[in-house]
Amino acid sequence: MLLLGLVLLLLPVSAADLPGTGAPPLRGPGLGFSPPAPASSSSSSAPRLLLIPQPGADPRAPGVASARSGMEDPTGPVEEQEGGQHHHGGGFRVVQWEWSYVQTPFIIAIWLLVASVAKILFHLSQRFTTVVPESCMLILLGLVLGGVVLIANKKQLYQLEPALFFLFLLPTIVGDAGYFMPARLFFDNLGAILTYAVVGTLWNAFCTGFCLYAAKLLGVIDERVQADLMDFLLFGALISAVDPVAVLAVFEEVHINDMLFIIVFGESLLNDAVTVVLYKVYISFVEVGVENVQTADYFKGVASFLIVSIGGTLVGLVFAVILGFITRFTKKVRIIEPLFVFLLVYLAYLTAELFSLSAILSMTFCGIGANKYVEANISQKSRTTVKYTMKTLASIAETIIFIFLGISAVDKTKWAWDTGLVSCTLIFIFVFRAMGVIGQTWVLNRFRLVPLDKIDQVVMSYGGLRGAVAFALVVLLDGERVKAKDYFVATTIVVVFFTVMFQGLTIKPLVNWLKVPRSTNRKPTINEEIHERAFDHILTAVEDIAGLQGYHHWRDKWEQFDKNYLSKLLLRKSVYRKSELWEAYQKINIRDAISVIDQGGNVLTSARLSLPSMASRASFPEVTNVTNYLRENGSGVCLDLQAIDNVPGAKVEEDSETHHVLAGNLYKPRRRYQSHYSRHFMPLGEKERQDREVFQRNMKSRMETFKSTRHKRHKKERSLKKRRGSDTKDDGGDKPRRNVSWHDKDPVVVPVESEEAEHSDPEKDEDVGITFVARQVETSGESPPSVPAAVGGAQSPTAPPSPISEGSQLPWKGGVSSTPPCVSVEATKVIPVDLQQAWNQSISSLESISSPPAPVEPVHPRVIALSRLGGPRPASYTPPSSLGSSTSSIGAQVSQGSFSFSEKKKKKEEEEEEEEEEEPAAQELQPLMSSLRPPGPLPPPPPPPGSAPGPGGRRNPCVYLRSLVSAPPAGSSEPHSRGPTQL
Amino acid sequence: MGASHGRTKPNEFQELMDKTGFSAEQIKNLRIRFRQLSGNEETISRENLDSIPALANNPIKKEIIDAIFDKRNQHESEVGSFQEIGFEQFLMVMSHFRPPTLKTTVEEKEALRKEKLRFLFNMHDTDNDGIITLDEYRKVVEGILSKSGAIEPETAKGIADAAMLEVASTNVPNMAPDDFYEGITFEHFEQILKGLEMENRMHIRFLDVGTTMRCGRSTS
């Protein structure tokens, strides 16, 4: 794979040399890449953005030719690539070799591909990647690739171009880091971060520079290194800055605690200003010559530092405000929300570069500042998009940076080795880093609330990784003025490799050995969130009482300001009132809803969801996000396909939609909840009112969307079932039924449903009836196997009492009772035999996937009996494995019959009447049903299952039939929805 | 007066230093503040604290002031609340917010943590029965949220309920359907806040130098 990538990389390069030398290369539209022709790697100012350089001197290296066999003349690649292209002398070309046209994007794409594939390969071995950081592997890969390119081409074609690095690779990483920076943590430790970034970097730069100069004077460094004090100071400045890319790459895998990470990482970001200024100051000093530097210039340097850092920060903050403000108004054009985020964050970077301010600072603060408002303003999907895109880009940029670092190292022409310089630099940067950290920490600890202990200091010293920024800066040096540039390049490469590879490799064992507290990737609980807030207020209050104007005091002031002005300006009105805590609460709610449904209901966790009314009450726009969230989790909870299209303006609908989702999911838990708490604070009347509301809403929406989506129907039906279960609570706890009802969310159900719907398309009215019963029987067949024994056991005791008593009580019972005659009529009509068989097969296959077929047996007797009643239906008699399916098919037919019956009734719109009429019918059915019960005379006699699930399983279908058959009337008209509540 | 005061302080405050762990400088600063608040009286009353302008916006102002006048926070086994507190009591309350130092041992940190937790717990447990009931907890949460986050009281209530349920579910995982979770005991409270590094959070920096006191004076 890698070889392939390599060949691909070599291919375009050599091919580029062939026909492309004469023709002016076309620029990639809008990409802004300059043509590859002018290749002068030493020019520091002109931004050359190309990955490939130098098609200059010897266009056709023999190595390339050997690498690509059969390439002898310029037509070689054409033939090789295009196959059918032979004529290129003149006239019309059938296929043209348009290399120069696609060159730039092509090569970029190939590089991205290679980098991504490399990443995949590294992660093939789990054990390997836990030991070796990815950055090390990437550098090694870069070395190998560079070696191959070198061998093949006799000269290095690729290297990390500073302009490419600073304009494209670095911003993606910094943008990601800034945008997702944990702001609170960052600002809590801002003092330490700033100290390390400014004082530490200055200290490192000066000490390293001076000591190298001293070493030079002492003769440790070879004479060939033509450098004076200014050169060494310059080198010290660029080599002393801790690199954000390297820190991120290494520390991400180490998982040290947040505080330590934010300090090291924050330092690496914020020291950019220092590095930039020092670098520029020294460059100018080197240019004018040390002797010409006047005292005023030093002050200018200080002023420049202030301007660069503060200016960069301000630019970032201005863009953050713009970004927040823009996203306030994107409600109608959600699709471009992520684009705004990327554009403005990137513009912040570019603008800072434009004024030669600290671009990293600008971008970081833009990200930090905008994050809060943007995240609140944009939609959930946009948030996800932003997150994924940023992470992808950052990841790929990081990969490319490390690979190119490796490749660049192979280029022998660029660097010159001096052991003295290299070893001195290595020692100095390490020693001064450690000294700087210890000294600053000593000072800081006098002021810090949470002191940094020795272990922290060791990790911080050791974590001072240098990386691509230093390399890019050293490559940018002007070889004319800085004579020792090649030595500096070599030293930088060694330092970068040493810190990234050696320290990167060893920091993990070190952290383990020192037992540095790790970060816990745990979501805070509600209580923790609440107390986080409480702490803030308490501490502010105590500071105020104690008369101190400390950190909390000012933070509180800032929050007041933010609340009163900034949020009003930058947040949408609708989100303005919402708080993070509320969101956390929301998420926990949803998570629990999912877990409840997945597990079949844990009493207490489910209890937490118990406030479905909140969703409707607090009019927050994020309701839709709840739906999205559910769907993204793929838990199968939300099958609401309609909500996927986020139609602007349909917010009200979505609100109610979400409410239904929540109500449907949360309804049951709520009951649980009340059993614990309602005695105290929730009046019983309210509960009933809510129940009714949930139910009625379900009914209403069912009416509205009767035909629109099957999935939706599915969901609503479930809540309906729950409703039923609660209504018949007197018959014996709702829990078992609830458990059963969850099964209808099984994916199996959906296809069944859809097929059913197709079959019954001509007869509109029967659609629903079919749907319901199909699922019902499905459920009955499924529930025993998929529900653990506990649930199965729970079913039997709580199954509705005797069918007879129910029949006399419940109006919908009649629907079932009247089925037998209808079945025989309807069955063959609605589902033709051949279709039926196919259908059965599909179901049985699905069923065998989802659950072992054995415990469907309780349903069995009825199946047989009904099938007998149903008349000719050989197809459904697939032996035991497909019992469930045959059951469901018959059930479906039964329901059709029953439904048509009840539908007729329904037309009268008189529920009482219906009730009366159906009652006798229900009683008629009872003997029939009971006679079917003994599982004796069955053609395929399966072993009798546990006695407990038996009756439960047998009865449950009845329960469902009841509820389901009654559903259509309920859905179609208001009086019917009244029905259940009357009971 | 300042100079003579400063000289006598070390001896004068030795007892307080041992008791509260504050340094002499800190005690001195706090004493100045105390006198500001009390208007040079020996004791401080609720009204004195109520009138601190900076506190006006604090959503849990009342709770904090209650906690300061709470006898339980005096490291003695008394229950009830003072009408007025002297400087020593004031210091004792403030000492709950003393940050740990580098020299603090693990056991001491644990003790510190417990102490801070106890303070919080006492703040929530307004009726002194050793249990934070739902009503009490609701009040706290509403207080924290309603003003700061601008959430509707309904929502705050919901969050409080959810938080309460969370406590119940973490501490009594296998609750029978008919059980009723009465409230958060201190043990449960400790349990649910295990994830928070109390010893690293619940403290403020008491200044050793008296410079900022001038700012403090200006606020009062």
Interface residues (C-beta under 8 A of the other chain):
Chain A: N445 F447 L449 V450 P451 D453 T520 R522 P524 T525 I526 N527 E528 I530 H531 E532 R533 A534 F535 H537 I538 L539 T540 A541 V542 E543 D544 I545 A546 G547 L548 Q549 G550 Y551 H552 H553 D556 E559 Q560 K563 Y576 R577 K578 S579 E580 L581 W582 Y585 I588 N589 N602 V603 L604 T605 A607 R608 S610 L611 M614 R617 A618 R672 Y673 S675 H676 Y677 R679 H680 F681
Chain B: N29 L30 I32 R33 Q36 L37 L49 I52 A54 L55 N57 N58 P59 I60 K61 I64 I68 M94 F97 P99 P100 T101 L102 L120 M123 L134 D135 V140 V141 I144 L145 S148 G149 A150 I151 E152 E154 T155 G158 I159 D161 A162 A163 M164 L165 E166 V167 A168 S169 T170 V172 P173 M175 P177 D178 D179 F180 Y181 I192 L193 G195 L196 N200 R201 M202 H203 I204 R205 F206 L207 T212 M213 C215 G216 R217 T219 S220
